[in-house]
Amino acid sequence: MKIKYFPDTDTALVEFSDKAIAETREINENIYIDLDKDGSLVSMTIEHAKEKANISELSFIQMTGS
């Protein structure tokens, strides 16, 4: 997974795989998801990322099974 932030447009791109994008769906006016030919999530774009997704603070926590 890769997260790219573009400060000039305040856009975040979260890439989940390198598969080819077959379809883009608008979730709302600020969030778009890209799907591959099988309907699996490839990436997600977040417009106005600082305001809508609190992109200024990012952490990763891997949870273990109980």
FENBELCOR-V381399 format. One record per residue. PSI is psi in degrees with one decimal (* if undefined). OMEGA is omega in radians with two decimals (* if undefined). BURIAL is I if it has 24 or more other ideal C-beta (glycine too) atoms within 12 Angstrom, else O. Layout:
BEGIN
psi:PSI omega:OMEGA burial:BURIAL
psi:PSI omega:OMEGA burial:BURIAL
END
This chain:
BEGIN
psi:137.7 omega:3.10 burial:O
psi:142.5 omega:3.04 burial:O
psi:122.0 omega:3.11 burial:O
psi:135.0 omega:3.11 burial:O
psi:130.9 omega:-3.13 burial:O
psi:98.2 omega:-3.04 burial:O
psi:-27.9 omega:-3.12 burial:O
psi:-26.9 omega:3.11 burial:O
psi:0.4 omega:-3.08 burial:O
psi:49.6 omega:-3.10 burial:O
psi:136.7 omega:3.04 burial:I
psi:137.5 omega:3.07 burial:I
psi:118.4 omega:3.12 burial:I
psi:115.2 omega:-3.11 burial:I
psi:124.0 omega:-3.12 burial:O
psi:-25.8 omega:3.11 burial:O
psi:171.3 omega:3.13 burial:O
psi:10.1 omega:-3.12 burial:O
psi:156.0 omega:3.12 burial:O
psi:140.5 omega:3.13 burial:O
psi:127.2 omega:3.12 burial:I
psi:-25.8 omega:-3.06 burial:O
psi:142.3 omega:3.02 burial:O
psi:131.9 omega:3.12 burial:O
psi:136.9 omega:3.07 burial:O
psi:119.5 omega:3.10 burial:O
psi:-45.3 omega:2.98 burial:O
psi:-171.8 omega:-3.05 burial:O
psi:-9.6 omega:-3.11 burial:O
psi:-8.1 omega:-3.06 burial:O
psi:129.3 omega:3.11 burial:O
psi:141.2 omega:3.06 burial:I
psi:144.9 omega:3.09 burial:I
psi:133.0 omega:-3.10 burial:I
psi:151.0 omega:3.04 burial:O
psi:-176.5 omega:-3.06 burial:O
psi:-19.8 omega:3.12 burial:O
psi:-0.4 omega:-3.14 burial:O
psi:8.2 omega:3.13 burial:O
psi:148.0 omega:-3.11 burial:O
psi:126.7 omega:3.10 burial:I
psi:-47.5 omega:-3.13 burial:I
psi:167.4 omega:3.11 burial:I
psi:132.4 omega:3.10 burial:I
psi:132.7 omega:3.13 burial:I
psi:112.7 omega:3.06 burial:I
psi:151.7 omega:-3.10 burial:I
psi:48.4 omega:-2.98 burial:O
psi:-38.2 omega:3.14 burial:I
psi:-40.6 omega:-3.11 burial:O
psi:-43.8 omega:-3.00 burial:O
psi:-26.7 omega:-3.04 burial:O
psi:7.8 omega:-3.13 burial:O
psi:46.1 omega:-3.06 burial:O
psi:-14.9 omega:3.14 burial:I
psi:-18.7 omega:3.10 burial:O
psi:117.4 omega:-3.08 burial:O
psi:133.4 omega:3.07 burial:O
psi:158.4 omega:3.12 burial:O
psi:126.0 omega:3.11 burial:O
psi:119.7 omega:3.10 burial:O
psi:121.8 omega:-3.10 burial:O
psi:143.6 omega:3.09 burial:O
psi:153.7 omega:3.12 burial:O
psi:156.6 omega:-3.12 burial:O
psi:* omega:* burial:O
END
